Amino acid sequence: MSLVNDALRRAQDAQKTSQPAAPGPALLRPAEPAPVKKHGMGLSLALFAVFLAVVALLFLWDAWRRTSAVHASMPLKPAAPVVVVAETRPPVQPTIASAPAPAAPVAVAEKPVPAQVVSAPAPPLKLQAIFYTPGHSSAIISGKTVHAGDNFKGFRVAAITQTSATLVSATQTNVMTLEPE
């Protein structure tokens, strides 16, 4: 072991007596990353508030659009036809009752004459279309869709065939057929 120790000592002495090595580049320290700026909750909170505002406006606009579409599609109900009837009354002639010496003449009250009510004639029914499927047929009569068994303007829809619809009331039967155009 002493031989190994002696060799090591001689090597160390040789290094001390030899010329010093040329200075090399200075060792650089690794660069430190720049400190990260932390944005608080302010920016993310502002972005979230803007997002909520946009979503709320979209919901309001959709609700307004739907309600305006519903009101626009509702048909206006036409006013009922007004029929003016002139009231005719016979001229009033007072009659004096002949009684034994009344103190004053007595007038007989007239009976009111009821006014005649004139109604506009019902528009004629028109068969416009038939959608025929056995057991589930329907027809469009004067703009209204009806099925067999439905009541329509005082009639009951008795049957719907490929070319006709039969309407029945208490007093009459009406068989309507499609007219060629």
C-alpha positions in Angstrom: 0.0 0.0 0.0 2.8 2.2 0.6 3.8 2.0 -3.0 0.4 3.2 -4.1 0.5 6.1 -1.5 4.0 7.1 -2.7 2.8 7.2 -6.4 -0.1 9.4 -5.5 2.1 11.8 -3.5 4.5 12.1 -6.5 1.7 12.8 -8.9 0.4 15.6 -6.6 3.8 17.1 -6.3 4.2 17.0 -10.1 0.9 18.9 -10.6 2.0 21.6 -8.2 5.3 22.2 -9.9 3.9 22.2 -13.5 2.7 25.3 -15.2 -0.8 26.5 -14.3 -3.4 25.9 -17.0 -4.6 28.8 -19.1 -7.7 30.4 -17.6 -10.8 29.2 -19.5 -14.1 30.8 -19.9 -15.8 31.7 -16.7 -18.4 29.3 -15.7 -21.9 30.7 -16.2 -24.7 30.0 -14.0 -27.9 28.8 -15.6 -30.4 31.6 -16.3 -33.3 31.8 -13.9 -36.7 31.9 -15.4 -38.4 35.3 -15.2 -40.9 35.6 -12.3 -44.5 34.8 -13.5 -46.9 37.6 -12.9 -50.0 36.3 -11.3 -53.2 37.9 -12.4 -55.7 37.8 -9.6 -59.3 36.8 -10.1 -60.0 40.1 -11.7 -59.4 39.2 -15.3 -61.1 35.8 -15.2 -64.0 37.2 -13.2 -64.5 39.9 -15.8 -64.4 37.4 -18.7 -67.0 35.2 -16.9 -69.3 38.1 -16.4 -69.2 39.1 -20.1 -69.9 35.4 -21.0 -73.0 35.3 -18.7 -74.2 38.6 -20.2 -74.0 37.3 -23.7 -75.8 34.1 -22.8 -78.6 36.0 -21.0 -79.1 38.3 -24.0 -79.3 35.2 -26.3 -82.1 33.7 -24.1 -84.0 37.0 -24.0 -83.8 37.5 -27.8 -85.0 33.9 -28.4 -87.9 34.3 -26.0 -88.9 37.6 -27.6 -88.7 36.0 -31.1 -90.9 33.1 -30.1 -93.6 35.3 -28.5 -93.7 37.7 -31.5 -94.0 34.7 -33.8 -96.9 33.3 -31.8 -98.7 36.6 -31.8 -98.1 37.1 -35.6 -99.5 33.6 -36.4 -102.7 34.1 -34.4 -105.4 35.0 -36.9 -107.6 38.0 -36.1 -111.1 37.0 -35.3 -113.5 38.7 -37.7 -116.3 40.6 -36.1 -119.7 39.0 -36.2 -121.9 40.4 -38.9 -124.1 43.1 -37.7 -127.7 43.0 -38.9 -129.7 46.2 -38.5 -133.4 45.6 -38.4 -135.7 48.6 -38.6 -138.4 48.4 -36.0 -141.8 48.9 -37.4 -144.7 49.6 -35.1 -148.2 50.4 -36.0 -149.4 53.8 -35.1 -150.8 54.0 -31.6 -154.4 55.0 -31.4 -155.7 55.4 -27.9 -159.0 53.8 -27.4 -161.4 55.0 -24.8 -163.3 52.3 -23.0 -167.0 52.9 -22.7 -167.9 52.5 -19.1 -170.6 53.9 -17.1 -169.5 57.5 -16.4 -165.8 57.1 -15.8 -164.1 59.9 -14.1 -161.5 60.2 -16.8 -160.9 58.5 -20.2 -158.8 55.4 -20.0 -156.1 54.6 -22.6 -155.3 51.0 -23.4 -151.6 50.2 -23.5 -150.2 48.8 -26.7 -148.5 45.4 -26.9 -144.9 45.6 -28.0 -144.3 44.1 -31.4 -141.2 41.8 -31.3 -138.5 42.8 -33.8 -137.8 40.3 -36.5 -134.3 38.8 -36.3 -132.7 38.5 -39.7 -129.6 36.2 -39.7 -127.2 36.1 -42.6 -127.4 32.9 -44.5 -124.7 30.4 -43.6 -121.9 30.2 -46.2 -122.1 27.0 -48.3 -119.8 24.2 -47.2 -117.1 23.3 -49.7 -115.0 20.1 -49.7 -111.5 21.3 -50.5 -109.3 18.2 -49.9 -109.4 14.6 -48.8 -106.5 12.7 -47.1 -107.5 9.1 -47.5 -106.0 6.4 -45.3 -108.3 3.5 -44.4 -109.4 4.1 -40.8 -107.7 7.5 -40.4 -109.0 9.6 -43.3 -109.5 13.3 -42.9 -110.9 16.1 -45.1 -110.7 19.8 -45.3 -114.1 21.4 -45.4 -114.4 25.2 -45.7 -110.9 25.5 -44.4 -111.2 23.2 -41.4 -109.7 19.8 -41.0 -112.3 17.2 -39.9 -112.2 13.4 -39.3 -115.0 10.9 -39.3 -117.1 11.3 -36.2 -116.3 15.1 -35.8 -119.0 17.7 -35.4 -118.8 20.6 -37.9 -121.3 23.5 -38.2 -124.3 21.5 -37.0 -123.3 18.4 -39.0 -121.7 15.2 -37.9 -119.0 13.8 -40.3 -120.4 10.3 -41.0 -117.9 9.0 -43.5 -114.9 10.0 -45.6 -114.1 8.1 -48.8 -111.5 8.6 -51.5 -113.7 11.0 -53.4 -116.4 12.2 -51.0 -117.3 13.2 -47.4 -120.8 12.6 -45.9 -122.2 15.1 -43.4 -125.4 14.2 -41.5 -127.6 16.5 -39.3 -130.9 15.8 -37.7 -132.9 16.9 -40.8 -130.6 16.3 -43.8 -127.7 14.4 -45.2 -125.1 16.2 -47.3 -122.7 14.1 -49.5 -119.9 16.4 -50.7 -117.6 15.4 -53.6 -114.4 16.9 -54.8 -114.8 19.2 -57.7 -112.2 19.2 -60.4 -110.3 22.4 -60.7 
